[in-house]
């Protein structure tokens, strides 16, 4: 590659992360190798390893980068619904329903990665836990705003409904599991 066509260092890292996210989502973190990622990203393997010395570090970095985007999408769906906590949570499930209807939807990358990585010490498990904790905290904020008497327990219930919706949406999107989950989510507020 000539100096004129070389990708700037930061751009190469972002390109690797974006490509790895797409490939991991499509094929799974265990099935996709660094050779495929470097080839699809158009970077030499040495460049990939300069940014991410191990595949475990790459998987962890991909999940860290994805975390911001997914949480922003959840917040945006809820913010569009106004200020009523029940309506905001219902809007989150409406967004999950729309997501499950998209071509190529394969569920939650965090759930998929967590289940695929058998090594409990894999650094990606920490990223998965952080993402789920942040989502639970987002739901807890809505419960708190509604004056719910047991925010922590109810937030865990709502998170369970979200996670179940993400999985069921990948397996049975035509059944619209988010709609049923939304009905249950509203009952959590009572």
GUZA-893747 format. One line per 8 residues: number of its first residue (from 0); their letters; for each residue x, y, z of N, C-alpha, C. Coordinates in steps of 0.001 Angstrom, whole numbers, plus 524288, in hexadecimal, padded with zeros to 5 digits. Layout:
BEGIN
NUM = a = X/Y/Z/X/Y/Z/X/Y/Z; ...;
//
This chain:
BEGIN
0 = xxxxxxxx = 80358/7FB69/80000/80000/80000/80000/80380/804CE/80000; 8027E/80861/7FC9A/805BA/80D14/7FC42/80436/810EF/80083; 807AE/814AD/80177/806A2/818A1/80571/801AD/81BB6/80425; 80079/81C42/7FF26/7FBD6/81F3B/7FD86/7F6BE/81C6C/7FEC9; 7F6EB/8172C/7FF35/7F21A/8143F/80033/7F1C1/81233/805CC; 7F5AB/81365/80902/7F5B3/81187/80E61/7F141/81400/81187; 7EECE/810E6/814D0/7EA8E/812CB/8181E/7ECDA/81534/81D0D; 7EB0C/819CE/81EB4/7ECF9/81C09/8239B/7EC1A/81841/8281F;
8 = xxxxxxxx = 7EF99/81882/82C01/7EF9E/814CD/83061/7EA4A/8146B/83310; 7E7EB/818C7/8348E/7E2DD/818AF/83726/7DE8E/81697/833AC; 7DEE9/817E7/82EAB/7DAF9/81606/82AF4/7DB67/8101F/82A40; 7E028/80E16/82A4B/7E0E3/8086A/829C8/7DE72/805A1/82E70; 7DF40/807AD/83316/7DD09/80548/837CB/7D713/8053E/83784; 7D4D2/809A7/8360D/7CF1E/809FD/835A5/7CD0A/8065D/8316B; 7CFD6/805F2/82D24/7CE4C/8026C/828EB/7CE6B/7FCBC/82AC5; 7D268/7FB53/82DA9/7D2D0/7F602/82FC7/7CE44/7F4F8/83380;
16 = xxxxxxxx = 7CD40/7F8A5/836F8/7C8E9/7F7F7/83AB6/7C3AD/7F76B/837EB; 7C2B2/7FACE/8341F/7BDBC/7FAAE/83138/7BD28/7F57E/82E49; 7C15D/7F3D8/82BBF/7C141/7EEF3/828CA/7C08A/7EA4F/82C6D; 7C361/7EA47/830BD/7C2EF/7E5F4/8347B/7BD6F/7E5B5/836C9; 7BB25/7EA2B/837F1/7B5CA/7EA38/839FB/7B20F/7E7B9/83616; 7B271/7E948/8312C/7AF05/7E70F/82D28/7AFC9/7E127/82CB0; 7B4B0/7DF7A/82C7D/7B5D0/7D9E5/82BDA/7B453/7D6C0/830B1; 7B580/7D8C9/83547/7B40A/7D603/83A17/7AE21/7D591/83A81;
24 = xxxxxxxx = 7AB62/7D9B3/838FF/7A5A9/7D992/83945/7A379/7D59C/8356A; 7A59A/7D578/830BD/7A3B4/7D1DC/82CB4/7A513/7CC32/82DE1; 7A9E6/7CB3D/82FA4/7ABBB/7C5DC/83019/7ACFD/7C3F9/8358D; 7AD52/7C781/8394E/7AEA4/7C5FC/83EA3/7B461/7C6D4/83FD0; 7B583/7C820/844B1/7BADD/7C973/8462E/7BE90/7C4C6/845E0; 7BC97/7C01B/8467E/7BFF5/7BB80/84641/7C108/7B9E9/8409A; 7BD4B/7BA9C/83D2F/7BDBC/7B8AF/837D2/7C104/7BC39/8344E; 7C175/7C129/835A4/7C42B/7C4E3/8324C/7C9C7/7C58B/83436;
32 = xxxxxxxx = 7CD70/7C4BA/830BB/7D2F2/7C534/8321E/7D542/7CA70/83090; 7D9F3/7CB7A/8329D/7DC90/7D06C/8316E/7DE23/7D0CD/82BB4; 7DF1F/7CC66/82929/7E05E/7CC88/8238F/7DBD3/7CED9/8207C; 7D72D/7CD16/821AB/7D27F/7CF0C/81EFF/7D1B4/7D4D2/82016; 7D27C/7D659/824F6/7D1B8/7DBD6/8266D/7D5AA/7DF4D/823A5; 7DAA9/7DDD0/823B8/7DE9F/7E11C/82135/7DDAD/7E16D/81B53; 7DC2E/7DD0E/818F9/7DB15/7DD03/8135C/7D67C/7E090/8120E; 7D227/7DFF1/814DE/7CD71/7E30B/813CB/7CE50/7E8D7/81501;
40 = xxxxxxxx = 7D17D/7E9F7/818FF/7D295/7EF69/81A63/7D693/7F1E3/816B7; 7D947/7EE9A/813AF/7DD32/7F0A5/8101A/7E220/7F276/812D4; 7E376/7EFEA/81728/7E842/7F13B/81A00/7EB93/7EC4F/81A97; 7F094/7ED1D/81B15/7F418/7E8B9/81BFA/7F334/7E69B/8217E; 7F435/7E190/8221A/7F39D/7DF38/8274E/7F71A/7E1E3/82B59; 7FBAC/7E396/829B1/7FF2A/7E63F/82D52/7FCAB/7EB48/82F52; 7F9B8/7EDF0/82BF9/7F6F5/7F2B2/82D99/7F2B5/7F15A/83187; 7EFCD/7ED42/83071/7EBC0/7EB97/83419/7EE2C/7EA5B/8396A;
48 = xxxxxxxx = 7F271/7E762/83967/7F4F6/7E5DF/83E59/7F7A7/7EA78/8410A; 7F919/7EE78/83E19/7FB56/7F328/84086/7F727/7F5D8/843DE; 7F263/7F5D9/841EA/7EE18/7F855/844CF/7EBC3/7F4B4/848EF; 7EB91/7EFAC/847BE/7E91C/7EBD0/84B2C/7ECA6/7E707/84B6E; 7F01B/7E6CB/84F50/7F3FE/7E293/84F92/7F1BA/7DD09/84FC1; 7ECD6/7DC80/8518F/7EA60/7D759/851A8/7E4C5/7D7CD/84FBA; 7E29D/7D379/84E0C/7DD27/7D378/84C63/7D9A0/7D4BF/85106; 7DB0F/7D2F9/855B0/7D7F0/7D42A/85A52/7D795/7DA0A/85B33;
56 = xxxxxxxx = 7DBEE/7DCD0/85A5E/7DBDA/7E27D/85AF5/7D880/7E508/856B8; 7D899/7E2CF/85212/7D55A/7E4D6/84DCF/7CF8F/7E419/84F0D; 7CE20/7DF77/850D1/7C8A4/7DE6C/8522B/7C6DF/7E23B/8566A; 7CA17/7E2EC/85A5C/7C8C7/7E675/85EA4/7C82C/7EC10/85CB2; 7CBAE/7EDCB/8594A/7CB6B/7F317/85730/7C696/7F3D8/853C4; 7C53A/7EFDB/850C2/7C085/7F025/84D83/7BBB3/7F0D7/850F8; 7BB67/7EDD1/8551D/7B6DE/7EE3D/8589C/7B6C7/7F379/85B6C; 7BB5B/7F571/85CD7/7BB91/7FA93/85F52/7B992/7FECF/85B99;
64 = xxxxxxxx = 7BB37/7FE8B/856BB/7B979/8025E/852E0/7B3A1/801CB/851C8; 7B1C5/7FD03/8517B/7AC37/7FC11/85065/7A8C3/7FDF1/854E3; 7AAC4/7FD9B/8599D/7A7C9/7FF19/85E43/7A5A3/804A2/85DCA; 7A8DE/80835/85C40/7A748/80DAB/85BC6/7A2D7/80E47/857DF; 7A35B/80BCB/85367/79F5A/80C3D/84F5D/79A26/809E4/850EA; 79A5C/80552/85348/79582/802C0/854D0/792B2/805C9/8591A; 7959A/80795/85D08/7931D/80A92/8613B/790E6/80FB6/85F2C; 79393/81224/85B8C/79195/816FD/85930/78C82/815F4/8563B;
72 = xxxxxxxx = 78C32/8118C/85384/7876A/81032/850AE/782E9/80F31/85474; 7840F/80C7B/858C6/77FF9/80B94/85CB4/77E06/810C7/85EE0; 781A6/8143E/86041/78023/8195C/86263/77CFB/81C84/85E6C; 77E9B/81C65/8598B/77BE0/81F65/8557F/77646/81D7B/854D6; 7757F/8185B/854DD/77035/81635/85467/76CE0/817F2/85901; 76F2D/817E9/85D9F/76C3F/81973/86249/76B3F/81F55/8625B; 76F23/82270/860EA/76E82/82821/860EE/76A4B/829E5/85D1B; 769B9/82718/858CB/765C5/8287B/854EB/7603D/827CB/85708;
80 = xxxxxxxx = 75FB4/824C6/85B3D/75A87/823B8/85D71/758C8/827C2/86171; 75C13/82B81/862A8/75A8F/82F7D/8666B/75CA7/82E73/86BD4; 759A3/82FF4/86FC1/75BA4/82FBC/87519/75908/82BA2/87897; 754BF/82953/876F3/75221/8256B/87A32/75554/82059/87A36; 75718/81E84/87EC8/75A70/819DF/87F03/7580F/81504/87C7B; 752FF/81433/87D2B/75081/80F9E/87AC6/750B9/80FF3/874CA; 74F7F/81481/872C8/74FA4/81541/86D1C/75533/814CF/86B03; 758EF/8169C/86E13/75E6A/8164C/86C6F/7602E/8109B/86C0D;
88 = xxxxxxxx = 75EB3/80D70/86FE0/76027/807E5/86FBA/75D34/80518/86B5B; 7583A/80670/86A9D/75545/80420/8664B/757D9/8057B/8610E; 759D2/80A45/8608E/75C75/80BE0/85BC0/76180/808CD/85AE5; 76420/80774/85F1F/768CC/80436/85EA8/76765/7FEF9/85C28; 76322/7FCA1/85DF0/76172/7F7A1/85BB8/75F84/7F83B/85617; 75D1A/7FCA3/854D7/75BA6/7FDB0/84F61/7608D/7FDCD/84BFA; 764A6/8003D/84DFB/76994/80065/84B22/76BF9/7FB03/84A78; 76B92/7F7C3/84E85/76D97/7F26C/84E24/76A7C/7EF43/84A25;
96 = xxxxxxxx = 76566/7F041/849DB/7622E/7ED91/845FB/763E6/7EF1E/84078; 764AA/7F427/83FA0/76664/7F5FE/83A7A/76BCB/7F3C1/8392A; 76F29/7F37C/83CF3/77465/7F150/83C25/77418/7EB9E/83A6B; 770D0/7E896/83D07/77050/7E303/83BC1/76E1A/7E21C/83648; 76B72/7E5FB/83427/7692A/7E56B/82EF1/76D05/7E6AD/82A92; 77191/7E8CA/82C01/7756C/7EA32/8280C/77813/7E556/825D1; 77923/7E57F/820CB/77BF5/7E135/81E3D/7814E/7E0A1/820C5; 782D1/7DBD7/821CC/787F3/7DACA/8240F/78833/7DB2F/829EE;
104 = xxxxxxxx = 783C3/7DC28/82C85/783D8/7DC86/8323E/78543/7D739/83494; 7893C/7D727/837E1/78B25/7D24F/83A30/78B3E/7D28D/84024; 78815/7D5F7/8425D/787E3/7D64B/84809/78BB2/7DA4F/84A2C; 78CC7/7D9CF/84F15/79023/7DD76/851EE/795CC/7DB9F/851A6; 7993A/7DEE2/84FA7/79EB5/7DD58/84F37/7A113/7DC3B/8548F; 79F23/7DEC5/858A0/7A13D/7DDED/85DE1/79FA3/7D88F/85FEE; 79ABB/7D72C/85F3E/798F0/7D1FC/860CE/79BB1/7CDDA/85D8E; 79BEE/7CEB0/85877/79E6A/7CAE1/854FE/7A41D/7C9FC/8567F;
112 = xxxxxxxx = 7A6FC/7CE33/85775/7AC7F/7CDB5/858E7/7AD12/7CB13/85E36; 7A9E3/7CCAA/861F1/7AA3C/7CA5B/86724/7A94C/7C484/8671F; 7A5A8/7C2C6/863EF/7A483/7BD32/863A1/7A89F/7BA35/86081; 7AAFD/7BCBC/85CB2/7AECA/7BA11/85957/7B412/7B95D/85BF9; 7B54F/7BCB2/85FB4/7BA7B/7BC97/86224/7BA53/7B951/86720; 7BC1C/7B488/866B3/7BBD6/7B0D9/86B0F/7BFA1/7B241/86F78; 7C3F7/7B4C5/86E34/7C7D5/7B634/87228/7C5A1/7BA9A/87588; 7C46A/7B967/87A68/7C20A/7BD54/87DD9/7C5B2/7C1E3/87F01;
120 = xxxxxxxx = 7CAC2/7C136/87E09/7CE84/7C562/87EEE/7CF7C/7C8B7/87A09; 7CCC2/7C791/875CE/7CD60/7CAA4/87104/7CBD8/7D049/8723D; 7CF12/7D41B/870A1/7CDE6/7D996/871E5/7C8BB/7DB94/86FB4; 7C6AA/7D912/86BC0/7C1B3/7DAD4/86981/7BD2B/7DA12/86D47; 7BDA0/7D64A/870D3/7B95C/7D57E/87496/7B88D/7DA56/877F7; 7BCC7/7DCFA/8793D/7BC51/7E1CF/87C48/7B968/7E5FD/87927; 7BA7C/7E64C/8741A/7B7CF/7EA10/870BB/7B1FC/7E8D3/8704E; 7B0C2/7E3D2/86FE3/7AB48/7E232/86FA6/7A885/7E3D0/874B2;
128 = xxxxxxxx = 7AAFF/7E2AF/8791C/7A8A3/7E406/87E2F/7A7EE/7E9E9/87EBB; 7ABC5/7ECF2/87D10/7AB51/7F2AD/87D66/7A6C7/7F4AE/87A1D; 7A638/7F280/8756A/7A1ED/7F431/87208/79CA9/7F2FA/87490; 79C20/7EE41/87683/79722/7ECBF/878EA/7961C/7EFE4/87DDD; 79A31/7F11C/880DA/79990/7F463/8857F/797C4/7F9DF/883F6; 79A04/7FBFA/87FD0/7987F/80137/87E0D/792D6/80144/87C27; 7913E/7FD25/8797F/78BD4/7FCC9/877BE/78823/7FC46/87C6D; 789AA/7F90E/8802C/7867B/7F890/884F5/78611/7FDD6/887AE;
136 = xxxxxxxx = 78A5B/800CA/887F0/78A40/805F6/88A69/786A4/809AF/8877E; 786A4/80957/88258/7831E/80C92/87F2D/77D6D/80B56/88082; 77C3C/80663/88109/776E9/804C1/88270/7759F/80655/8880F; 77972/805EA/88B83/778A4/80777/890F9/7775C/80D44/8915D; 779CF/81072/88E18/778A2/8160C/88E1A/772DA/81705/88CE6; 770B3/81412/88943/76B2A/814AE/887E7/767AD/812FD/88C72; 76921/80EC6/88EF3/76623/80CE7/89373/76657/810D7/897EE; 76AEE/812FA/898DE/76B90/816F0/89CF2/76825/81BA8/89BCA;
144 = xxxxxxxx = 7681E/81D50/896D7/76503/821DA/89543/75F2C/820E0/89600; 75DA1/81BE2/895C4/75813/81A9F/89678/756AC/81A01/89C3A; 75A98/81A0F/89F9F/7599C/81953/8A530/758FB/813A3/8A6BB; 75B14/81015/8A3BD/75A96/80A79/8A4D5/75CE3/80936/8AA33; 75A3A/805E8/8AD49/75C18/804BC/8B294/760C5/800F9/8B2DC; 761D4/7FDFF/8AEBF/7662A/7FA45/8AEDF/76925/7FA8C/8A9AE; 76C07/7FEB6/8A910/76E95/7FFEC/8A422/77258/7FB9B/8A26C; 7759A/7F9B1/8A5F7/77998/7F5D9/8A473/77730/7F0C9/8A26B;
152 = xxxxxxxx = 77360/7EECD/8A528/770D7/7E9EF/8A370/76DE9/7EABC/89E46; 76B1D/7EEFF/89DE1/76824/7F018/8991E/76BC9/7F109/89479; 7704C/7F386/8955F/7740F/7F45D/89122/77624/7EF24/88F27; 7771B/7EB7F/892AB/778D3/7E642/8910D/7748F/7E38F/88DD6; 76FAA/7E446/88F5D/76B58/7E1F8/88C71/76B05/7E447/886EC; 76B8E/7E96E/8868D/76B5D/7EBEF/8816E/77000/7EA45/87E0C; 7749B/7E9D0/8806A/7792A/7E813/87D73/77860/7E286/87B6D; 7760E/7DF46/87E8E/774DC/7D9EE/87CD9/7712B/7DA06/87827;
160 = xxxxxxxx = 76D58/7DD7A/87847/769BD/7DDF3/873DD/76C88/7DFF8/86EF9; 7700D/7E3B6/86FA3/77304/7E5AE/86B29/77663/7E154/868DD; 7794E/7DE9C/86C39/77CB4/7DA6D/86A51/7798B/7D61C/867A5; 77539/7D4A7/869EF/771DE/7D0B2/86788/76FC5/7D27A/86245; 76E74/7D774/861EE/76C8C/7D9AA/85D05/770C3/7D991/858D0; 7758D/7DADE/85A54/779E1/7DADC/85692/77ADC/7D567/8546B; 77A7B/7D17C/857BF/77B49/7CC1A/85600/776A2/7CA3C/852C5; 771F7/7CAE5/854D4/76D4C/7C914/85213/76C94/7CBF1/84CE7;
168 = xxxxxxxx = 76E25/7D0E3/84CB5/76DC9/7D3D9/847E0/7713A/7D19A/8439A; 775A3/7CF55/8451D/77919/7CCE0/84145/776FD/7C799/83F88; 7747B/7C4CF/84315/77295/7BF8C/841E7/76D34/7BF8A/83F5E; 769D2/7C331/840F9/7646D/7C33D/83F16/7628A/7C8CF/83E0A; 76511/7CBB0/83A8D/7639B/7D12A/839CA/75DFD/7D1F0/837F5; 75BFC/7CE4B/834F1/756AD/7CED9/832E5/7528D/7CE9F/83739; 753F6/7CC7D/83BB1/7504C/7CC32/84022/7503E/7D138/84355; 753B9/7D4E7/8422E/75405/7D9F7/844E5/75441/7D952/84AD7;
176 = xxxxxxxx = 75826/7D691/84CCF/7587E/7D5BE/8527B/75903/7DACC/85596; 75AED/7DEE7/8533E/75B69/7E3DC/8560C/75619/7E600/857A7; 75227/7E4E0/8549C/74CE6/7E6C3/855FC/74AF2/7E42F/85AF9; 74BAC/7DF17/85B58/74A14/7DC52/8601C/74D60/7DE1A/864B9; 75274/7DED7/863D4/755E5/7E09C/86807/7546A/7E60D/869E9; 752C3/7E96D/8664F/7512B/7EEB3/867C8/74C7A/7EE8A/86B77; 748CE/7EB0F/86A6F/74441/7EA81/86DE5/745FC/7E8FB/87366; 749AF/7E55B/873AF/74BAE/7E3AF/878CA/74ED6/7E815/87B69;
184 = xxxxxx = 751CB/7EAF4/8784B/7550B/7EF29/87A6C/751AE/7F342/87D1B; 74D4F/7F487/87ACF/749DD/7F872/87D32/747D8/7F685/88271; 746F2/7F165/882E0/74519/7EF33/887DC/7493B/7EF90/88C20; 74E2D/7EFA9/88AAA/7526C/7F02B/88E7B/751F8/7F562/8915C; 74FBB/7F93D/88ECF/74F23/7FE63/89145/74AF0/7FE71/8957A; 74774/7FAA4/89561/7431F/7FAA4/89933/744C5/7F87A/89E79;
//
